[in-house]
Amino acid sequence: MESTPEKMNFGKSLLVPSVQELAKQHLTNIPSRYVRSEQESPVISAAASVPIIDLQKLISGDFMDSELQKLHFACQQWGFLQVINHGVTPSLLEDFKREKLWQQEDNHEGFGQLFVVSEEQKLDWSDMFYITTLPSHIRQMDLFQKLPSKLREIMEAYSKEIKNLAMIILCQVAKALRMDENEMRELFSDGVQSIRMNYYPPCPAPEKTIGFSPHSDADALTVLFQLNETEGLQVRKDGIWVPVKPLPSVLIVNIGDIMEIVSNGVYRSIEHRAIVNSNKERLSVATFYSSNLDSELGPAHSLTGPNNPPIFRKVPVDKYFKDFFARNGKSYIDFMKEETMDDESSKLEKSRYYFESSSVRELAKQKLATIPLRYICDDLEKTSSSILLPRVPVIDNRRS
Ligand SMILES: O=C(O)CCC(=O)C(=O)O
């Protein structure tokens, strides 16, 4: 007997107007739902930039070790990297740029916003299209079939290539963390992947609105493709927003909440946002990669032990997603922590999380066989200007 495909539904969101339609009206005053009175003062550093990692260097050749250190530095200090030589077919990226899903007049299903739960809630100045792509048996086939066939083909190919890329990076991350690579592979071999296409129309009052509110991602790794040259993405680094300039042939990768949990807090899921501007539209495609649906989410076994107790509790992945969406997109991480930590692990967690409170003397007393990775300096950190003028790492995929 044929099994019925599972219908996954992790949550819902109230329907909101299309910002693209609003933008066409050339309004002088934008509707109050989009005006942020509570906008934080924009402390922005243009001097800093997300580190660049060359993925080819990472996987082969003479620079593997130094590139791995760069990767570890980028994941630990930034949670963001810019990947060059990532191996994703350039013509596929070009095709994606041409297929603007959001311009299909008759195909608005799947458009909207996530996490809209009340009519009073402030809205982001953007439209998005969100779809689950992997594993294929949990796809909303009715939605998939409504995509224009060319776009469906591109999405299919893109989804496959980005999964490959995510797996390569995850295995390198396992190496950098000194985690068992097989454990990483097993957790993510049939991972959940979803794609969100973001469209930010020009905005008549960019200083009063936000394109995408500050958030961290719930997944393990996000791969972001910026389709045009318009700047908008900003990453929070040491309390300052750092803009990420779109560079041709670069994919932005960031650590999400699941990786923070799997790494037992060694890597952090970093807050980011998107701003808008008055005369240029902006387009981006974010691909989210998470662990297998039937797996249990928690700190990796190979990273925890008596000297390194888990700081997060364990939860089945499907429950994690349902709870995440029920919490309206707010980070689930704190909730996971609160529930697990007793006094001892809480102390340990503090010593590993916060630079200010970490006591190396206390660590030294433990006579550890290996010191925590965050204390291992690489040449890059010691010799380059990256500490003063940090850069989002660039990873070369061809060398990994
Ligand atoms: O458009 C961007 O640069 C940010 C998108 C984003 O953060 C997301 O889709 O989660």
The ligand as a Tripos MOL2 file, in Angstrom:
@<TRIPOS>MOLECULE
LIG
   10     9     1     0     0
SMALL
NO_CHARGES

@<TRIPOS>ATOM
      1 O1         17.5640   40.0390    3.0020 O.co2     1 LIG1
      2 C1         18.4740   39.8500    3.8060 C.2       1 LIG1
      3 O2         19.6260   40.2240    3.5950 O.co2     1 LIG1
      4 C2         18.2090   39.1890    5.1270 C.3       1 LIG1
      5 C3         17.2370   38.0680    5.0020 C.3       1 LIG1
      6 C4         17.0920   37.2860    6.2570 C.2       1 LIG1
      7 O3         17.6810   37.5780    7.2780 O.2       1 LIG1
      8 C5         16.2380   36.1110    6.2610 C.2       1 LIG1
      9 O4         15.5960   35.8120    5.2350 O.co2     1 LIG1
     10 O5         16.1870   35.4560    7.3450 O.co2     1 LIG1
@<TRIPOS>BOND
     1     1     2 2
     2     2     3 1
     3     2     4 1
     4     4     5 1
     5     5     6 1
     6     6     7 2
     7     6     8 1
     8     8     9 2
     9     8    10 1
@<TRIPOS>SUBSTRUCTURE
     1 LIG1         1 GROUP 0 **** ****
